[in-house]
Amino acid sequence: MTSILPPLNLPPYPFKISDDGNGQLSLFDEIRKKTIILTPEEWVRQHFVQYLIKQKNYPRSLIRLEGGLKLNGLQKRTDIVVFNSVGERILIVECKAPSVTIDQKTFDQVARYNMVHKVSLLAVSNGLQHYYCIIDQQKREYKFIEDLPAYSKPV
C-alpha cells in the first residue's frame, strides 16, 4: 500500500480509502461525488484539491476535476480548474505522479491548455515539488511565484 501512497509535500488529509481485496485501492472523491481508482497521480490530485480548500480557502463548489477541453482538434483533460464566483476560470493545476519529474515538457503541457483557458494563475505539482506561475495575457509574459495565493487574494 505504501508504494502507491507515498508521503507527499502537502498536508495529510483523512481520505476515505478502500481496498477491493486484490490490492486495488479506491478513494471517495468529494468533488466528483464518486469512488475512483487510486493511482499515484490521483493521490497527488486529491491532496492538492484538499490543499486548495483547507489551506488556501478555495470554495469546493468552484473546483472542477478532469475537465475536458479541445486543443488543436484533440480532446484533452485539465486535472484541476478553479473558477471565481462569476464563473471565470482563474487557476489551472496540472498534477503528475510523484515519480514524474517536473520539467519543461510539463510546463509546455499546461501552457498549451492555457491557450484555451486563458487563466492568470497556473500550478504544476507532482506532490513533492510545486510550481506556481502568474500569466499576463496582454503582455504575453509569465512570472514564477513562491506560493499559491489564497482564494481571497486574486492575482
Backbone as a chain_set.jsonl record, in Angstrom:
{"seq": "MTSILPPLNLPPYPFKISDDGNGQLSLFDEIRKKTIILTPEEWVRQHFVQYLIKQKNYPRSLIRLEGGLKLNGLQKRTDIVVFNSVGERILIVECKAPSVTIDQKTFDQVARYNMVHKVSLLAVSNGLQHYYCIIDQQKREYKFIEDLPAYSKPV", "coords": {"N": [[0.828, -1.199, 0.0], [2.001, 1.225, 0.668], [3.637, 1.808, -1.495], [2.01, 2.789, -3.532], [0.902, 4.906, -2.237], [2.664, 7.2, -1.485], [4.322, 9.391, 0.914], [3.617, 12.844, 0.685], [4.607, 16.215, -0.197], [2.656, 17.833, 0.961], [-0.015, 18.752, 3.173], [-1.322, 16.042, 5.234], [-4.456, 14.372, 4.703], [-7.68, 13.203, 5.806], [-8.648, 10.839, 3.971], [-11.214, 8.786, 2.479], [-10.458, 5.711, 1.961], [-10.556, 2.64, 0.249], [-10.053, -0.923, -0.112], [-10.208, -3.356, -2.592], [-9.699, -5.955, -1.976], [-8.033, -7.266, -3.653], [-5.829, -5.743, -3.758], [-6.338, -3.443, -5.143], [-6.766, -0.11, -4.751], [-9.198, 2.303, -3.834], [-10.718, 5.546, -3.73], [-12.898, 7.887, -2.181], [-14.047, 10.556, -3.948], [-14.606, 13.76, -3.102], [-15.281, 15.984, -4.647], [-16.155, 15.097, -7.21], [-18.023, 13.391, -6.294], [-17.959, 10.555, -6.19], [-16.615, 7.196, -6.099], [-13.295, 6.527, -6.939], [-10.6, 4.963, -8.773], [-7.503, 4.659, -7.2], [-4.743, 6.042, -8.279], [-1.198, 6.853, -8.536], [-1.034, 9.505, -9.586], [-3.628, 10.404, -9.089], [-3.616, 10.387, -6.317], [-1.953, 12.572, -5.794], [-3.532, 14.589, -7.02], [-5.873, 14.537, -5.411], [-4.824, 15.289, -2.91], [-3.898, 17.859, -3.571], [-6.258, 19.195, -4.197], [-7.519, 19.192, -1.683], [-5.679, 20.751, -0.325], [-6.05, 23.199, -1.665], [-8.666, 23.763, -0.814], [-8.655, 23.589, 2.066], [-6.271, 24.892, 3.019], [-5.898, 27.129, 1.392], [-8.364, 28.225, 1.057], [-10.096, 27.985, -1.188], [-13.264, 27.789, -2.641], [-15.018, 24.762, -2.501], [-17.132, 24.255, -4.244], [-16.409, 25.613, -6.522], [-14.484, 24.262, -7.847], [-13.331, 22.152, -10.384], [-12.709, 18.891, -11.529], [-10.625, 17.089, -13.787], [-11.583, 18.24, -16.212], [-12.791, 18.485, -19.541], [-11.282, 19.632, -22.619], [-10.9, 21.106, -25.842], [-8.143, 21.0, -27.926], [-6.383, 22.066, -30.592], [-8.079, 20.476, -32.137], [-8.01, 18.094, -30.752], [-9.137, 16.065, -28.042], [-8.551, 16.877, -24.731], [-7.595, 16.794, -21.209], [-7.868, 18.767, -18.324], [-6.35, 18.68, -15.145], [-7.127, 20.014, -12.681], [-9.369, 22.648, -12.452], [-10.115, 25.87, -11.409], [-12.675, 28.14, -10.603], [-13.87, 31.568, -10.453], [-16.288, 33.493, -8.524], [-18.047, 34.406, -10.463], [-17.956, 32.593, -12.459], [-15.704, 32.538, -14.113], [-12.674, 31.094, -15.268], [-9.904, 30.772, -13.137], [-7.639, 29.48, -12.259], [-5.449, 26.909, -13.208], [-4.429, 23.637, -12.526], [-1.928, 21.337, -12.977], [-1.377, 18.011, -12.418], [0.982, 15.547, -11.561], [2.268, 12.205, -11.165], [4.15, 11.299, -8.211], [6.545, 10.103, -9.003], [7.145, 11.24, -11.397], [9.191, 13.508, -13.003], [9.126, 16.987, -12.872], [9.371, 18.952, -15.605], [10.441, 20.895, -18.479], [8.714, 19.964, -20.441], [6.402, 19.37, -18.993], [5.602, 21.943, -18.202], [5.176, 23.012, -20.726], [2.96, 21.526, -21.491], [0.903, 22.407, -19.695], [0.9, 25.064, -20.435], [-0.027, 24.886, -23.058], [-2.653, 24.005, -22.548], [-3.531, 26.28, -21.329], [-3.761, 28.026, -23.427], [-6.278, 27.641, -24.295], [-7.869, 27.975, -21.944], [-6.976, 30.431, -20.809], [-6.174, 31.541, -18.232], [-4.967, 33.401, -15.359], [-3.348, 32.269, -13.501], [-1.266, 29.562, -12.912], [-0.514, 26.226, -11.849], [1.739, 23.588, -11.113], [2.273, 20.317, -10.037], [3.865, 17.512, -8.54], [3.28, 16.448, -6.219], [5.459, 16.418, -4.588], [7.103, 18.473, -5.426], [6.166, 21.809, -6.134], [5.07, 24.211, -8.38], [4.347, 27.574, -9.156], [2.796, 30.015, -11.159], [2.298, 33.222, -12.503], [0.398, 34.55, -15.075], [0.5, 36.997, -17.548], [-1.705, 37.854, -19.751], [-2.061, 39.926, -21.634], [0.518, 41.11, -21.977], [1.813, 38.865, -22.656], [3.513, 37.453, -20.931], [5.124, 35.69, -18.227], [5.525, 34.906, -14.736], [7.248, 33.306, -12.189], [6.123, 32.416, -8.935], [6.528, 32.226, -5.361], [4.561, 31.05, -3.68], [1.218, 29.771, -3.71], [-1.436, 31.978, -4.188], [-4.005, 32.775, -1.785], [-7.55, 32.132, -2.101], [-8.989, 34.442, -1.529], [-7.265, 36.425, -2.269], [-6.956, 37.378, -5.144], [-5.077, 37.136, -8.219]], "CA": [[0.0, 0.0, 0.0], [2.824, 2.429, 0.734], [4.242, 2.144, -2.787], [1.078, 3.618, -4.3], [0.534, 6.062, -1.425], [3.858, 7.774, -0.865], [4.118, 10.673, 1.578], [3.759, 13.975, -0.229], [4.966, 17.505, 0.377], [1.368, 18.503, 1.181], [-0.551, 18.24, 4.441], [-2.12, 14.814, 5.125], [-5.902, 14.568, 4.835], [-8.354, 11.931, 6.13], [-9.406, 10.343, 2.825], [-11.943, 7.518, 2.601], [-9.791, 4.785, 1.052], [-10.988, 1.247, 0.395], [-9.275, -1.921, -0.842], [-11.145, -4.34, -3.127], [-9.266, -7.284, -1.572], [-6.994, -7.696, -4.59], [-4.782, -4.727, -3.766], [-6.772, -2.254, -5.896], [-7.267, 0.891, -3.825], [-10.124, 3.32, -4.338], [-10.882, 6.698, -2.846], [-14.103, 8.659, -2.458], [-13.722, 11.91, -4.402], [-15.633, 14.691, -2.609], [-15.668, 16.933, -5.696], [-16.936, 14.377, -8.225], [-19.045, 12.631, -5.559], [-17.943, 9.141, -6.566], [-15.408, 6.455, -5.766], [-12.415, 6.426, -8.098], [-9.391, 4.161, -8.582], [-6.434, 5.49, -6.646], [-3.447, 5.954, -8.954], [-0.284, 7.835, -7.95], [-1.426, 10.859, -9.999], [-4.873, 10.745, -8.374], [-3.188, 10.656, -4.945], [-1.488, 13.963, -5.818], [-4.678, 15.446, -7.338], [-6.754, 14.62, -4.238], [-4.141, 16.102, -1.9], [-3.833, 19.25, -3.993], [-7.612, 19.743, -4.045], [-7.734, 19.464, -0.254], [-4.811, 21.888, -0.022], [-6.756, 24.387, -2.156], [-9.859, 24.003, 0.004], [-8.392, 23.754, 3.507], [-5.202, 25.835, 3.329], [-5.983, 28.351, 0.583], [-9.765, 28.677, 1.12], [-10.818, 27.968, -2.469], [-14.547, 27.113, -2.425], [-15.17, 23.425, -3.078], [-18.119, 24.308, -5.324], [-15.832, 26.283, -7.691], [-13.38, 23.426, -8.32], [-13.736, 21.069, -11.289], [-11.614, 17.946, -11.775], [-10.541, 16.411, -15.068], [-12.473, 18.865, -17.188], [-12.359, 18.311, -20.921], [-11.091, 20.803, -23.475], [-10.437, 20.799, -27.204], [-6.906, 21.702, -28.256], [-5.984, 21.68, -31.953], [-8.962, 19.405, -32.587], [-7.864, 16.897, -29.917], [-9.754, 16.127, -26.717], [-7.571, 16.83, -23.639], [-8.189, 16.97, -19.877], [-7.121, 19.503, -17.309], [-6.521, 17.984, -13.869], [-7.932, 20.833, -11.761], [-9.684, 24.008, -12.898], [-10.831, 26.607, -10.372], [-13.431, 29.276, -11.122], [-14.237, 32.591, -9.479], [-17.722, 33.478, -8.209], [-18.858, 34.718, -11.643], [-17.804, 31.509, -13.414], [-14.498, 32.653, -14.94], [-11.555, 30.25, -14.842], [-8.845, 31.592, -12.533], [-6.473, 28.667, -11.916], [-5.31, 25.549, -13.737], [-3.404, 22.858, -11.838], [-1.539, 20.092, -13.647], [-0.835, 17.079, -11.426], [1.752, 14.399, -12.04], [2.619, 11.239, -10.126], [5.4, 11.673, -7.537], [7.706, 9.561, -9.719], [7.346, 12.008, -12.629], [9.968, 14.735, -12.836], [8.527, 18.169, -13.491], [10.367, 19.528, -16.496], [9.909, 21.835, -19.472], [7.598, 19.294, -21.113], [5.233, 19.544, -18.125], [5.18, 23.344, -18.324], [4.639, 23.177, -22.082], [1.62, 20.931, -21.487], [-0.046, 23.305, -19.027], [0.826, 26.289, -21.247], [-0.936, 24.589, -24.178], [-4.009, 24.012, -22.004], [-3.904, 27.656, -21.012], [-4.126, 28.72, -24.663], [-7.739, 27.513, -24.335], [-8.482, 28.513, -20.721], [-6.558, 31.823, -20.619], [-6.209, 31.934, -16.827], [-3.799, 34.183, -14.954], [-2.592, 31.551, -12.483], [-1.018, 28.16, -13.224], [0.24, 25.46, -10.861], [2.162, 22.252, -11.519], [2.725, 19.61, -8.841], [3.957, 16.054, -8.509], [3.078, 16.124, -4.813], [6.707, 16.667, -3.873], [7.502, 19.811, -5.854], [5.027, 22.6, -6.603], [5.481, 25.435, -9.068], [3.23, 28.491, -9.373], [3.17, 30.975, -12.185], [1.297, 34.234, -12.868], [0.429, 34.808, -16.514], [-0.055, 38.268, -18.017], [-2.164, 37.537, -21.106], [-1.851, 41.071, -22.524], [1.944, 41.255, -22.267], [2.314, 37.536, -23.03], [4.64, 37.197, -20.034], [4.822, 34.921, -17.025], [6.452, 35.104, -13.627], [7.102, 32.295, -11.149], [5.929, 32.953, -7.593], [6.898, 31.275, -4.309], [3.431, 30.376, -3.036], [-0.08, 29.946, -4.352], [-2.254, 32.939, -3.437], [-5.283, 32.327, -1.249], [-8.685, 32.496, -2.957], [-9.395, 35.813, -1.216], [-6.263, 37.339, -2.794], [-6.785, 37.044, -6.554], [-3.895, 37.65, -8.931]], "C": [[0.868, 1.257, 0.0], [3.448, 2.781, -0.605], [3.313, 3.006, -3.628], [0.719, 4.899, -3.537], [1.749, 6.662, -0.728], [3.523, 9.049, -0.106], [4.41, 11.8, 0.596], [4.183, 15.224, 0.529], [3.714, 18.397, 0.41], [0.831, 17.978, 2.5], [-1.333, 16.941, 4.238], [-3.604, 15.128, 5.345], [-6.555, 13.213, 5.087], [-9.245, 11.436, 4.984], [-10.124, 9.05, 3.175], [-11.393, 6.574, 1.542], [-10.286, 3.373, 1.325], [-10.129, 0.356, -0.501], [-10.252, -2.987, -1.315], [-10.77, -5.775, -2.753], [-8.18, -7.844, -2.475], [-5.884, -6.661, -4.703], [-5.136, -3.484, -4.558], [-7.407, -1.263, -4.919], [-8.167, 1.876, -4.539], [-10.279, 4.395, -3.281], [-12.182, 7.404, -3.201], [-13.702, 10.094, -2.756], [-14.871, 12.83, -4.012], [-16.12, 15.66, -3.682], [-16.572, 16.254, -6.719], [-18.038, 13.524, -7.619], [-19.134, 11.174, -6.024], [-16.628, 8.517, -6.135], [-14.598, 6.258, -7.039], [-11.207, 5.562, -7.758], [-8.249, 5.087, -8.188], [-5.108, 5.182, -7.335], [-2.492, 6.938, -8.273], [-0.635, 9.279, -8.336], [-2.686, 11.311, -9.273], [-4.579, 11.08, -6.915], [-2.729, 12.114, -4.823], [-2.672, 14.909, -6.04], [-5.589, 15.631, -6.105], [-6.123, 15.456, -3.121], [-4.15, 17.577, -2.295], [-5.201, 19.921, -3.883], [-7.873, 20.089, -2.586], [-6.878, 20.644, 0.208], [-5.483, 23.19, -0.465], [-7.911, 24.759, -1.229], [-9.485, 24.389, 1.439], [-7.311, 24.783, 3.84], [-5.356, 27.163, 2.599], [-7.405, 28.885, 0.43], [-10.457, 28.834, -0.23], [-12.132, 27.222, -2.235], [-14.647, 25.799, -3.199], [-16.081, 23.457, -4.306], [-17.58, 24.952, -6.602], [-14.642, 25.52, -8.281], [-13.943, 22.32, -9.21], [-12.514, 20.204, -11.573], [-11.764, 17.277, -13.125], [-11.572, 16.929, -16.067], [-11.915, 18.722, -18.589], [-12.159, 19.646, -21.621], [-10.621, 20.32, -24.833], [-9.207, 21.649, -27.48], [-6.416, 21.184, -29.601], [-6.776, 20.476, -32.45], [-8.88, 18.132, -31.773], [-8.522, 17.109, -28.564], [-8.673, 15.938, -25.658], [-8.312, 16.994, -22.322], [-7.277, 17.799, -18.993], [-7.391, 18.821, -15.972], [-7.447, 18.739, -12.922], [-8.123, 22.198, -12.403], [-10.497, 24.648, -11.781], [-11.45, 27.85, -11.005], [-13.605, 30.331, -10.037], [-15.755, 32.584, -9.325], [-18.614, 33.849, -9.389], [-18.624, 33.707, -12.775], [-16.615, 31.595, -14.351], [-13.417, 31.73, -14.388], [-10.445, 31.149, -14.301], [-7.557, 30.815, -12.264], [-6.564, 27.325, -12.624], [-4.191, 24.889, -12.95], [-3.165, 21.582, -12.636], [-0.856, 19.215, -12.615], [-0.137, 15.919, -12.118], [1.988, 13.457, -10.87], [3.934, 11.663, -9.476], [6.65, 11.182, -8.258], [8.035, 10.34, -10.992], [8.096, 13.294, -12.315], [9.252, 15.873, -13.539], [9.618, 18.853, -14.304], [9.694, 20.466, -17.495], [8.702, 21.252, -20.198], [6.298, 19.461, -20.315], [4.707, 20.968, -18.233], [4.597, 23.619, -19.701], [3.205, 22.648, -22.155], [0.602, 21.879, -20.865], [-0.174, 24.624, -19.784], [-0.088, 26.076, -22.451], [-2.384, 24.599, -23.702], [-4.472, 25.44, -21.752], [-4.184, 28.486, -22.264], [-5.644, 28.671, -24.84], [-8.363, 28.241, -23.148], [-8.182, 29.987, -20.471], [-6.715, 32.309, -19.169], [-4.94, 32.711, -16.487], [-2.923, 33.463, -13.932], [-2.499, 30.071, -12.858], [-0.241, 27.514, -12.082], [0.562, 24.097, -11.456], [2.699, 21.573, -10.268], [2.848, 18.113, -9.115], [3.801, 15.577, -7.059], [4.3, 16.386, -3.954], [7.236, 18.06, -4.166], [6.269, 20.514, -6.424], [5.586, 23.882, -7.221], [4.241, 26.256, -9.378], [3.686, 29.609, -10.287], [2.001, 31.932, -12.44], [1.487, 34.548, -14.344], [-0.201, 36.171, -16.8], [-0.405, 38.052, -19.49], [-1.885, 38.68, -22.088], [-0.392, 41.199, -22.953], [2.58, 39.954, -22.761], [3.581, 37.201, -22.245], [4.174, 36.319, -18.879], [5.902, 35.163, -15.984], [6.188, 34.007, -12.602], [6.965, 32.986, -9.796], [6.18, 31.843, -6.579], [5.738, 30.432, -3.806], [2.155, 30.667, -3.811], [-0.902, 30.948, -3.54], [-3.53, 32.283, -2.907], [-6.406, 32.788, -2.17], [-9.088, 33.953, -2.752], [-8.422, 36.862, -1.746], [-6.012, 37.033, -4.265], [-5.585, 37.738, -7.179], [-4.296, 38.863, -9.746]], "O": [[0.496, 2.257, -0.614], [3.763, 3.948, -0.84], [3.783, 3.873, -4.366], [0.275, 5.873, -4.145], [1.839, 6.629, 0.499], [2.549, 9.725, -0.436], [5.331, 11.715, -0.216], [4.118, 15.269, 1.758], [3.724, 19.541, -0.045], [1.182, 16.872, 2.91], [-1.944, 16.751, 3.187], [-3.949, 16.045, 6.09], [-6.048, 12.186, 4.635], [-10.464, 11.603, 5.03], [-9.695, 8.309, 4.059], [-11.797, 6.621, 0.38], [-10.421, 2.96, 2.477], [-9.562, 0.803, -1.497], [-11.051, -3.478, -0.518], [-11.449, -6.715, -3.167], [-7.485, -8.79, -2.105], [-5.088, -6.701, -5.64], [-4.328, -2.559, -4.644], [-8.453, -1.541, -4.334], [-7.934, 2.238, -5.692], [-10.007, 4.179, -2.099], [-12.534, 7.512, -4.376], [-13.094, 10.766, -1.923], [-15.981, 12.697, -4.528], [-17.264, 16.112, -3.626], [-17.634, 16.777, -7.056], [-18.886, 12.995, -8.336], [-20.222, 10.634, -6.225], [-15.656, 9.214, -5.846], [-15.133, 5.876, -8.08], [-10.832, 5.442, -6.591], [-8.061, 6.154, -8.77], [-4.439, 4.198, -7.018], [-2.944, 7.783, -7.5], [-0.541, 10.179, -7.502], [-2.798, 12.474, -8.885], [-5.22, 11.959, -6.339], [-3.077, 12.802, -3.864], [-2.807, 15.911, -5.339], [-6.017, 16.745, -5.803], [-6.81, 16.238, -2.464], [-4.381, 18.446, -1.453], [-5.289, 21.092, -3.513], [-8.391, 21.164, -2.285], [-7.311, 21.441, 1.04], [-5.484, 24.172, 0.278], [-8.105, 25.93, -0.902], [-9.953, 25.404, 1.955], [-7.424, 25.481, 4.848], [-4.984, 28.209, 3.13], [-7.624, 29.886, -0.252], [-11.304, 29.711, -0.4], [-12.116, 26.123, -1.68], [-14.388, 25.748, -4.402], [-15.827, 22.764, -5.291], [-18.213, 24.856, -7.653], [-13.892, 26.051, -9.1], [-14.903, 21.641, -8.844], [-11.423, 20.715, -11.826], [-12.868, 16.94, -13.555], [-12.322, 16.166, -16.676], [-10.707, 18.825, -18.799], [-12.775, 20.651, -21.269], [-10.018, 19.254, -24.953], [-9.225, 22.865, -27.291], [-6.074, 20.009, -29.736], [-6.233, 19.578, -33.093], [-9.599, 17.174, -32.059], [-8.47, 18.204, -28.005], [-7.953, 14.94, -25.684], [-9.505, 17.294, -22.306], [-6.071, 17.562, -18.923], [-8.523, 18.427, -15.692], [-8.425, 18.184, -12.421], [-7.162, 22.828, -12.845], [-11.445, 24.053, -11.268], [-10.83, 28.52, -11.83], [-13.503, 30.032, -8.847], [-16.434, 31.756, -9.933], [-19.824, 33.63, -9.329], [-19.043, 33.934, -13.91], [-16.518, 30.808, -15.293], [-13.267, 31.604, -13.173], [-10.088, 32.153, -14.918], [-6.502, 31.415, -12.062], [-7.616, 26.686, -12.64], [-3.138, 25.486, -12.727], [-4.102, 20.84, -12.929], [0.132, 19.622, -12.004], [-0.611, 15.39, -13.124], [1.914, 13.87, -9.713], [4.752, 12.32, -10.12], [7.711, 11.794, -8.133], [9.085, 10.125, -11.597], [7.678, 14.073, -11.459], [8.821, 15.727, -14.683], [10.645, 19.275, -13.771], [8.513, 20.786, -17.36], [7.769, 21.981, -20.533], [5.23, 19.667, -20.892], [3.499, 21.178, -18.344], [3.633, 24.373, -19.831], [2.345, 23.248, -22.8], [-0.452, 22.125, -21.451], [-1.24, 25.238, -19.778], [-0.839, 26.976, -22.827], [-3.253, 25.145, -24.382], [-5.644, 25.77, -21.936], [-4.792, 29.552, -22.165], [-6.228, 29.558, -25.463], [-9.285, 29.038, -23.324], [-9.041, 30.717, -19.974], [-7.312, 33.356, -18.917], [-3.963, 32.682, -17.234], [-1.877, 33.979, -13.537], [-3.512, 29.412, -13.09], [0.581, 28.158, -11.43], [-0.232, 23.526, -12.204], [3.481, 22.162, -9.522], [2.034, 17.529, -9.83], [4.149, 14.445, -6.726], [4.192, 16.556, -2.74], [7.75, 18.743, -3.28], [5.443, 19.902, -7.101], [6.457, 24.54, -6.651], [3.217, 25.722, -9.804], [4.818, 30.087, -10.196], [0.855, 31.502, -12.574], [2.606, 34.783, -14.801], [-1.307, 36.458, -16.342], [0.467, 38.064, -20.359], [-1.517, 38.437, -23.237], [-0.096, 41.375, -24.135], [3.722, 39.938, -23.219], [4.576, 36.736, -22.801], [2.98, 36.222, -18.597], [7.023, 35.564, -16.296], [5.047, 33.796, -12.191], [7.605, 34.006, -9.539], [6.059, 30.661, -6.9], [5.901, 29.242, -3.536], [2.04, 31.692, -4.483], [-1.049, 30.784, -2.329], [-4.061, 31.352, -3.513], [-6.229, 33.735, -2.936], [-9.486, 34.625, -3.703], [-8.71, 38.057, -1.685], [-4.964, 36.484, -4.607], [-5.143, 38.791, -6.719], [-3.456, 39.456, -10.424]]}, "num_chains": 1, "name": "protein.A"}
